Amino acid sequence: MTAGNVTDRRAAHMMLPRLHERFTAITLVWVDSGYRGRLVAWAKEKLQLTL
């Protein structure tokens, strides 16, 4: 849970590393179109997650 003034993409930067650390078998995360651009590339490069 995040504060109301935190965007979904910003929250993803905080939450995806925790997800990856705890559940290493997850490699694909279904998201809506609000998650795009640099976040997708960052998740792939840094966490080996496909959004």
PDB file of N, CA, C, O and CB in Angstrom:
ATOM      1  N   MET A   1       0.847  -1.149   0.000  1.00  0.00           N
ATOM      2  CA  MET A   1       0.000   0.000   0.000  1.00  0.00           C
ATOM      3  C   MET A   1       0.907   1.230   0.000  1.00  0.00           C
ATOM      4  O   MET A   1       1.924   1.281   0.691  1.00  0.00           O
ATOM      5  CB  MET A   1      -0.972  -0.012   1.214  1.00  0.00           C
ATOM      6  N   THR A   2       0.505   2.208  -0.793  1.00  0.00           N
ATOM      7  CA  THR A   2       1.269   3.450  -0.875  1.00  0.00           C
ATOM      8  C   THR A   2       0.340   4.639  -0.655  1.00  0.00           C
ATOM      9  O   THR A   2      -0.883   4.501  -0.685  1.00  0.00           O
ATOM     10  CB  THR A   2       1.988   3.567  -2.243  1.00  0.00           C
ATOM     11  N   ALA A   3       0.926   5.785  -0.437  1.00  0.00           N
ATOM     12  CA  ALA A   3       0.153   7.015  -0.258  1.00  0.00           C
ATOM     13  C   ALA A   3      -0.561   7.373  -1.556  1.00  0.00           C
ATOM     14  O   ALA A   3      -0.143   6.953  -2.636  1.00  0.00           O
ATOM     15  CB  ALA A   3       1.067   8.180   0.194  1.00  0.00           C
ATOM     16  N   GLY A   4      -1.619   8.134  -1.452  1.00  0.00           N
ATOM     17  CA  GLY A   4      -2.396   8.510  -2.616  1.00  0.00           C
ATOM     18  C   GLY A   4      -1.641   9.348  -3.626  1.00  0.00           C
ATOM     19  O   GLY A   4      -2.010   9.375  -4.800  1.00  0.00           O
ATOM     20  N   ASN A   5      -0.593  10.033  -3.197  1.00  0.00           N
ATOM     21  CA  ASN A   5       0.160  10.875  -4.121  1.00  0.00           C
ATOM     22  C   ASN A   5       1.307  10.131  -4.808  1.00  0.00           C
ATOM     23  O   ASN A   5       2.106  10.747  -5.513  1.00  0.00           O
ATOM     24  CB  ASN A   5       0.707  12.070  -3.384  1.00  0.00           C
ATOM     25  N   VAL A   6       1.394   8.823  -4.612  1.00  0.00           N
ATOM     26  CA  VAL A   6       2.427   8.009  -5.262  1.00  0.00           C
ATOM     27  C   VAL A   6       1.813   7.375  -6.503  1.00  0.00           C
ATOM     28  O   VAL A   6       0.819   6.654  -6.411  1.00  0.00           O
ATOM     29  CB  VAL A   6       2.997   6.910  -4.286  1.00  0.00           C
ATOM     30  N   THR A   7       2.408   7.645  -7.667  1.00  0.00           N
ATOM     31  CA  THR A   7       1.892   7.065  -8.903  1.00  0.00           C
ATOM     32  C   THR A   7       2.131   5.561  -8.932  1.00  0.00           C
ATOM     33  O   THR A   7       3.002   5.044  -8.231  1.00  0.00           O
ATOM     34  CB  THR A   7       2.542   7.730 -10.122  1.00  0.00           C
ATOM     35  N   ASP A   8       1.348   4.869  -9.752  1.00  0.00           N
ATOM     36  CA  ASP A   8       1.506   3.420  -9.867  1.00  0.00           C
ATOM     37  C   ASP A   8       2.902   3.049 -10.347  1.00  0.00           C
ATOM     38  O   ASP A   8       3.504   2.099  -9.846  1.00  0.00           O
ATOM     39  CB  ASP A   8       0.459   2.848 -10.818  1.00  0.00           C
ATOM     40  N   ARG A   9       3.417   3.797 -11.316  1.00  0.00           N
ATOM     41  CA  ARG A   9       4.757   3.483 -11.836  1.00  0.00           C
ATOM     42  C   ARG A   9       5.830   3.692 -10.779  1.00  0.00           C
ATOM     43  O   ARG A   9       6.775   2.908 -10.688  1.00  0.00           O
ATOM     44  CB  ARG A   9       5.069   4.343 -13.062  1.00  0.00           C
ATOM     45  N   ARG A  10       5.689   4.740  -9.983  1.00  0.00           N
ATOM     46  CA  ARG A  10       6.663   4.985  -8.906  1.00  0.00           C
ATOM     47  C   ARG A  10       6.581   3.880  -7.845  1.00  0.00           C
ATOM     48  O   ARG A  10       7.602   3.408  -7.346  1.00  0.00           O
ATOM     49  CB  ARG A  10       6.415   6.375  -8.252  1.00  0.00           C
ATOM     50  N   ALA A  11       5.371   3.484  -7.515  1.00  0.00           N
ATOM     51  CA  ALA A  11       5.187   2.405  -6.544  1.00  0.00           C
ATOM     52  C   ALA A  11       5.779   1.100  -7.072  1.00  0.00           C
ATOM     53  O   ALA A  11       6.324   0.307  -6.304  1.00  0.00           O
ATOM     54  CB  ALA A  11       3.692   2.219  -6.218  1.00  0.00           C
ATOM     55  N   ALA A  12       5.672   0.881  -8.367  1.00  0.00           N
ATOM     56  CA  ALA A  12       6.222  -0.337  -8.959  1.00  0.00           C
ATOM     57  C   ALA A  12       7.729  -0.418  -8.759  1.00  0.00           C
ATOM     58  O   ALA A  12       8.268  -1.502  -8.536  1.00  0.00           O
ATOM     59  CB  ALA A  12       5.890  -0.402 -10.448  1.00  0.00           C
ATOM     60  N   HIS A  13       8.411   0.715  -8.836  1.00  0.00           N
ATOM     61  CA  HIS A  13       9.858   0.739  -8.612  1.00  0.00           C
ATOM     62  C   HIS A  13      10.208   0.290  -7.196  1.00  0.00           C
ATOM     63  O   HIS A  13      11.292  -0.246  -6.966  1.00  0.00           O
ATOM     64  CB  HIS A  13      10.413   2.143  -8.867  1.00  0.00           C
ATOM     65  N   MET A  14       9.304   0.504  -6.256  1.00  0.00           N
ATOM     66  CA  MET A  14       9.540   0.083  -4.876  1.00  0.00           C
ATOM     67  C   MET A  14       9.103  -1.363  -4.652  1.00  0.00           C
ATOM     68  O   MET A  14       9.741  -2.093  -3.895  1.00  0.00           O
ATOM     69  CB  MET A  14       8.803   1.007  -3.907  1.00  0.00           C
ATOM     70  N   MET A  15       8.022  -1.776  -5.303  1.00  0.00           N
ATOM     71  CA  MET A  15       7.424  -3.068  -5.007  1.00  0.00           C
ATOM     72  C   MET A  15       7.968  -4.220  -5.854  1.00  0.00           C
ATOM     73  O   MET A  15       8.066  -5.344  -5.363  1.00  0.00           O
ATOM     74  CB  MET A  15       5.954  -2.978  -5.192  1.00  0.00           C
ATOM     75  N   LEU A  16       8.319  -3.966  -7.096  1.00  0.00           N
ATOM     76  CA  LEU A  16       8.801  -5.046  -7.957  1.00  0.00           C
ATOM     77  C   LEU A  16      10.091  -5.691  -7.441  1.00  0.00           C
ATOM     78  O   LEU A  16      10.209  -6.915  -7.501  1.00  0.00           O
ATOM     79  CB  LEU A  16       9.025  -4.520  -9.356  1.00  0.00           C
ATOM     80  N   PRO A  17      11.065  -4.921  -6.938  1.00  0.00           N
ATOM     81  CA  PRO A  17      12.253  -5.578  -6.383  1.00  0.00           C
ATOM     82  C   PRO A  17      11.906  -6.504  -5.204  1.00  0.00           C
ATOM     83  O   PRO A  17      12.509  -7.566  -5.053  1.00  0.00           O
ATOM     84  CB  PRO A  17      13.266  -4.522  -5.931  1.00  0.00           C
ATOM     85  N   ARG A  18      10.951  -6.107  -4.384  1.00  0.00           N
ATOM     86  CA  ARG A  18      10.523  -6.953  -3.264  1.00  0.00           C
ATOM     87  C   ARG A  18       9.867  -8.225  -3.769  1.00  0.00           C
ATOM     88  O   ARG A  18      10.112  -9.311  -3.243  1.00  0.00           O
ATOM     89  CB  ARG A  18       9.557  -6.191  -2.349  1.00  0.00           C
ATOM     90  N   LEU A  19       9.030  -8.087  -4.791  1.00  0.00           N
ATOM     91  CA  LEU A  19       8.393  -9.254  -5.405  1.00  0.00           C
ATOM     92  C   LEU A  19       9.450 -10.216  -5.928  1.00  0.00           C
ATOM     93  O   LEU A  19       9.411 -11.417  -5.658  1.00  0.00           O
ATOM     94  CB  LEU A  19       7.450  -8.824  -6.547  1.00  0.00           C
ATOM     95  N   HIS A  20      10.393  -9.664  -6.678  1.00  0.00           N
ATOM     96  CA  HIS A  20      11.442 -10.495  -7.293  1.00  0.00           C
ATOM     97  C   HIS A  20      12.305 -11.193  -6.236  1.00  0.00           C
ATOM     98  O   HIS A  20      12.693 -12.348  -6.409  1.00  0.00           O
ATOM     99  CB  HIS A  20      12.332  -9.636  -8.205  1.00  0.00           C
ATOM    100  N   GLU A  21      12.594 -10.501  -5.170  1.00  0.00           N
ATOM    101  CA  GLU A  21      13.416 -11.071  -4.100  1.00  0.00           C
ATOM    102  C   GLU A  21      12.690 -12.219  -3.392  1.00  0.00           C
ATOM    103  O   GLU A  21      13.297 -13.234  -3.049  1.00  0.00           O
ATOM    104  CB  GLU A  21      13.795  -9.984  -3.084  1.00  0.00           C
ATOM    105  N   ARG A  22      11.414 -12.045  -3.183  1.00  0.00           N
ATOM    106  CA  ARG A  22      10.650 -13.039  -2.417  1.00  0.00           C
ATOM    107  C   ARG A  22      10.149 -14.201  -3.273  1.00  0.00           C
ATOM    108  O   ARG A  22      10.070 -15.333  -2.796  1.00  0.00           O
ATOM    109  CB  ARG A  22       9.472 -12.370  -1.746  1.00  0.00           C
ATOM    110  N   PHE A  23       9.813 -13.929  -4.525  1.00  0.00           N
ATOM    111  CA  PHE A  23       9.249 -14.950  -5.418  1.00  0.00           C
ATOM    112  C   PHE A  23      10.081 -15.010  -6.695  1.00  0.00           C
ATOM    113  O   PHE A  23       9.669 -14.483  -7.729  1.00  0.00           O
ATOM    114  CB  PHE A  23       7.750 -14.645  -5.748  1.00  0.00           C
ATOM    115  N   THR A  24      11.221 -15.633  -6.630  1.00  0.00           N
ATOM    116  CA  THR A  24      12.167 -15.631  -7.746  1.00  0.00           C
ATOM    117  C   THR A  24      11.656 -16.378  -8.975  1.00  0.00           C
ATOM    118  O   THR A  24      12.161 -16.158 -10.076  1.00  0.00           O
ATOM    119  CB  THR A  24      13.468 -16.236  -7.304  1.00  0.00           C
ATOM    120  N   ALA A  25      10.671 -17.250  -8.814  1.00  0.00           N
ATOM    121  CA  ALA A  25      10.146 -18.001  -9.956  1.00  0.00           C
ATOM    122  C   ALA A  25       9.245 -17.135 -10.846  1.00  0.00           C
ATOM    123  O   ALA A  25       8.985 -17.500 -11.992  1.00  0.00           O
ATOM    124  CB  ALA A  25       9.369 -19.223  -9.465  1.00  0.00           C
ATOM    125  N   ILE A  26       8.770 -16.005 -10.339  1.00  0.00           N
ATOM    126  CA  ILE A  26       7.910 -15.133 -11.142  1.00  0.00           C
ATOM    127  C   ILE A  26       8.773 -14.374 -12.143  1.00  0.00           C
ATOM    128  O   ILE A  26       9.734 -13.701 -11.770  1.00  0.00           O
ATOM    129  CB  ILE A  26       7.106 -14.143 -10.237  1.00  0.00           C
ATOM    130  N   THR A  27       8.414 -14.493 -13.424  1.00  0.00           N
ATOM    131  CA  THR A  27       9.155 -13.800 -14.478  1.00  0.00           C
ATOM    132  C   THR A  27       8.244 -12.941 -15.346  1.00  0.00           C
ATOM    133  O   THR A  27       8.727 -12.134 -16.140  1.00  0.00           O
ATOM    134  CB  THR A  27       9.891 -14.805 -15.346  1.00  0.00           C
ATOM    135  N   LEU A  28       6.929 -13.108 -15.202  1.00  0.00           N
ATOM    136  CA  LEU A  28       5.957 -12.364 -15.998  1.00  0.00           C
ATOM    137  C   LEU A  28       4.947 -11.724 -15.058  1.00  0.00           C
ATOM    138  O   LEU A  28       4.356 -12.400 -14.216  1.00  0.00           O
ATOM    139  CB  LEU A  28       5.248 -13.289 -17.032  1.00  0.00           C
ATOM    140  N   VAL A  29       4.753 -10.420 -15.204  1.00  0.00           N
ATOM    141  CA  VAL A  29       3.804  -9.686 -14.371  1.00  0.00           C
ATOM    142  C   VAL A  29       2.817  -8.987 -15.311  1.00  0.00           C
ATOM    143  O   VAL A  29       3.206  -8.159 -16.135  1.00  0.00           O
ATOM    144  CB  VAL A  29       4.541  -8.648 -13.426  1.00  0.00           C
ATOM    145  N   TRP A  30       1.547  -9.333 -15.174  1.00  0.00           N
ATOM    146  CA  TRP A  30       0.510  -8.704 -15.993  1.00  0.00           C
ATOM    147  C   TRP A  30       0.167  -7.337 -15.411  1.00  0.00           C
ATOM    148  O   TRP A  30      -0.155  -7.222 -14.229  1.00  0.00           O
ATOM    149  CB  TRP A  30      -0.760  -9.602 -16.072  1.00  0.00           C
ATOM    150  N   VAL A  31       0.238  -6.310 -16.239  1.00  0.00           N
ATOM    151  CA  VAL A  31      -0.046  -4.942 -15.815  1.00  0.00           C
ATOM    152  C   VAL A  31      -0.919  -4.262 -16.872  1.00  0.00           C
ATOM    153  O   VAL A  31      -1.046  -4.764 -17.988  1.00  0.00           O
ATOM    154  CB  VAL A  31       1.274  -4.142 -15.587  1.00  0.00           C
ATOM    155  N   ASP A  32      -1.513  -3.132 -16.524  1.00  0.00           N
ATOM    156  CA  ASP A  32      -2.287  -2.397 -17.520  1.00  0.00           C
ATOM    157  C   ASP A  32      -1.391  -1.399 -18.252  1.00  0.00           C
ATOM    158  O   ASP A  32      -0.189  -1.326 -17.994  1.00  0.00           O
ATOM    159  CB  ASP A  32      -3.476  -1.668 -16.856  1.00  0.00           C
ATOM    160  N   SER A  33      -1.977  -0.645 -19.153  1.00  0.00           N
ATOM    161  CA  SER A  33      -1.183   0.234 -20.014  1.00  0.00           C
ATOM    162  C   SER A  33      -0.546   1.409 -19.279  1.00  0.00           C
ATOM    163  O   SER A  33       0.266   2.125 -19.864  1.00  0.00           O
ATOM    164  CB  SER A  33      -2.042   0.759 -21.119  1.00  0.00           C
ATOM    165  N   GLY A  34      -0.891   1.622 -18.021  1.00  0.00           N
ATOM    166  CA  GLY A  34      -0.236   2.670 -17.237  1.00  0.00           C
ATOM    167  C   GLY A  34       1.220   2.351 -16.930  1.00  0.00           C
ATOM    168  O   GLY A  34       2.004   3.244 -16.607  1.00  0.00           O
ATOM    169  N   TYR A  35       1.574   1.096 -17.031  1.00  0.00           N
ATOM    170  CA  TYR A  35       2.945   0.646 -16.788  1.00  0.00           C
ATOM    171  C   TYR A  35       3.611   0.467 -18.145  1.00  0.00           C
ATOM    172  O   TYR A  35       3.449  -0.564 -18.796  1.00  0.00           O
ATOM    173  CB  TYR A  35       2.982  -0.692 -15.947  1.00  0.00           C
ATOM    174  N   ARG A  36       4.357   1.478 -18.562  1.00  0.00           N
ATOM    175  CA  ARG A  36       4.989   1.414 -19.880  1.00  0.00           C
ATOM    176  C   ARG A  36       6.276   2.223 -19.872  1.00  0.00           C
ATOM    177  O   ARG A  36       6.643   2.839 -18.872  1.00  0.00           O
ATOM    178  CB  ARG A  36       4.029   1.932 -20.979  1.00  0.00           C
ATOM    179  N   GLY A  37       6.940   2.206 -20.999  1.00  0.00           N
ATOM    180  CA  GLY A  37       8.132   3.025 -21.170  1.00  0.00           C
ATOM    181  C   GLY A  37       9.325   2.535 -20.367  1.00  0.00           C
ATOM    182  O   GLY A  37       9.665   1.352 -20.368  1.00  0.00           O
ATOM    183  N   ARG A  38       9.941   3.476 -19.689  1.00  0.00           N
ATOM    184  CA  ARG A  38      11.181   3.173 -18.959  1.00  0.00           C
ATOM    185  C   ARG A  38      10.989   2.118 -17.884  1.00  0.00           C
ATOM    186  O   ARG A  38      11.908   1.347 -17.608  1.00  0.00           O
ATOM    187  CB  ARG A  38      11.731   4.431 -18.330  1.00  0.00           C
ATOM    188  N   LEU A  39       9.823   2.070 -17.276  1.00  0.00           N
ATOM    189  CA  LEU A  39       9.567   1.067 -16.236  1.00  0.00           C
ATOM    190  C   LEU A  39       9.687  -0.345 -16.803  1.00  0.00           C
ATOM    191  O   LEU A  39      10.275  -1.220 -16.168  1.00  0.00           O
ATOM    192  CB  LEU A  39       8.169   1.272 -15.621  1.00  0.00           C
ATOM    193  N   VAL A  40       9.138  -0.569 -17.985  1.00  0.00           N
ATOM    194  CA  VAL A  40       9.198  -1.891 -18.616  1.00  0.00           C
ATOM    195  C   VAL A  40      10.646  -2.276 -18.882  1.00  0.00           C
ATOM    196  O   VAL A  40      11.055  -3.398 -18.582  1.00  0.00           O
ATOM    197  CB  VAL A  40       8.385  -1.912 -19.933  1.00  0.00           C
ATOM    198  N   ALA A  41      11.421  -1.361 -19.440  1.00  0.00           N
ATOM    199  CA  ALA A  41      12.835  -1.629 -19.729  1.00  0.00           C
ATOM    200  C   ALA A  41      13.620  -1.844 -18.444  1.00  0.00           C
ATOM    201  O   ALA A  41      14.466  -2.736 -18.383  1.00  0.00           O
ATOM    202  CB  ALA A  41      13.450  -0.474 -20.533  1.00  0.00           C
ATOM    203  N   TRP A  42      13.358  -1.044 -17.420  1.00  0.00           N
ATOM    204  CA  TRP A  42      14.038  -1.185 -16.128  1.00  0.00           C
ATOM    205  C   TRP A  42      13.750  -2.550 -15.500  1.00  0.00           C
ATOM    206  O   TRP A  42      14.668  -3.224 -15.033  1.00  0.00           O
ATOM    207  CB  TRP A  42      13.605  -0.062 -15.170  1.00  0.00           C
ATOM    208  N   ALA A  43      12.488  -2.955 -15.489  1.00  0.00           N
ATOM    209  CA  ALA A  43      12.113  -4.242 -14.897  1.00  0.00           C
ATOM    210  C   ALA A  43      12.803  -5.396 -15.622  1.00  0.00           C
ATOM    211  O   ALA A  43      13.249  -6.354 -14.991  1.00  0.00           O
ATOM    212  CB  ALA A  43      10.585  -4.427 -14.938  1.00  0.00           C
ATOM    213  N   LYS A  44      12.886  -5.302 -16.930  1.00  0.00           N
ATOM    214  CA  LYS A  44      13.531  -6.355 -17.719  1.00  0.00           C
ATOM    215  C   LYS A  44      15.031  -6.393 -17.436  1.00  0.00           C
ATOM    216  O   LYS A  44      15.599  -7.461 -17.205  1.00  0.00           O
ATOM    217  CB  LYS A  44      13.277  -6.136 -19.226  1.00  0.00           C
ATOM    218  N   GLU A  45      15.669  -5.223 -17.455  1.00  0.00           N
ATOM    219  CA  GLU A  45      17.123  -5.149 -17.293  1.00  0.00           C
ATOM    220  C   GLU A  45      17.569  -5.485 -15.871  1.00  0.00           C
ATOM    221  O   GLU A  45      18.488  -6.281 -15.679  1.00  0.00           O
ATOM    222  CB  GLU A  45      17.615  -3.761 -17.666  1.00  0.00           C
ATOM    223  N   LYS A  46      16.928  -4.889 -14.888  1.00  0.00           N
ATOM    224  CA  LYS A  46      17.373  -5.017 -13.505  1.00  0.00           C
ATOM    225  C   LYS A  46      16.832  -6.240 -12.774  1.00  0.00           C
ATOM    226  O   LYS A  46      17.499  -6.800 -11.904  1.00  0.00           O
ATOM    227  CB  LYS A  46      16.988  -3.802 -12.757  1.00  0.00           C
ATOM    228  N   LEU A  47      15.616  -6.652 -13.133  1.00  0.00           N
ATOM    229  CA  LEU A  47      14.955  -7.718 -12.354  1.00  0.00           C
ATOM    230  C   LEU A  47      14.625  -8.951 -13.193  1.00  0.00           C
ATOM    231  O   LEU A  47      14.127  -9.945 -12.664  1.00  0.00           O
ATOM    232  CB  LEU A  47      13.677  -7.184 -11.727  1.00  0.00           C
ATOM    233  N   GLN A  48      14.898  -8.894 -14.487  1.00  0.00           N
ATOM    234  CA  GLN A  48      14.564  -9.989 -15.385  1.00  0.00           C
ATOM    235  C   GLN A  48      13.064 -10.311 -15.323  1.00  0.00           C
ATOM    236  O   GLN A  48      12.669 -11.475 -15.396  1.00  0.00           O
ATOM    237  CB  GLN A  48      15.392 -11.233 -15.034  1.00  0.00           C
ATOM    238  N   LEU A  49      12.245  -9.280 -15.191  1.00  0.00           N
ATOM    239  CA  LEU A  49      10.794  -9.416 -15.180  1.00  0.00           C
ATOM    240  C   LEU A  49      10.221  -8.841 -16.474  1.00  0.00           C
ATOM    241  O   LEU A  49      10.629  -7.768 -16.920  1.00  0.00           O
ATOM    242  CB  LEU A  49      10.180  -8.708 -13.943  1.00  0.00           C
ATOM    243  N   THR A  50       9.292  -9.546 -17.058  1.00  0.00           N
ATOM    244  CA  THR A  50       8.586  -9.041 -18.221  1.00  0.00           C
ATOM    245  C   THR A  50       7.263  -8.471 -17.750  1.00  0.00           C
ATOM    246  O   THR A  50       6.463  -9.169 -17.128  1.00  0.00           O
ATOM    247  CB  THR A  50       8.376 -10.153 -19.291  1.00  0.00           C
ATOM    248  N   LEU A  51       7.033  -7.194 -18.050  1.00  0.00           N
ATOM    249  CA  LEU A  51       5.762  -6.562 -17.704  1.00  0.00           C
ATOM    250  C   LEU A  51       4.892  -6.513 -18.939  1.00  0.00           C
ATOM    251  O   LEU A  51       3.766  -6.019 -18.881  1.00  0.00           O
ATOM    252  CB  LEU A  51       5.976  -5.141 -17.124  1.00  0.00           C
TER     253      LEU A  51
END
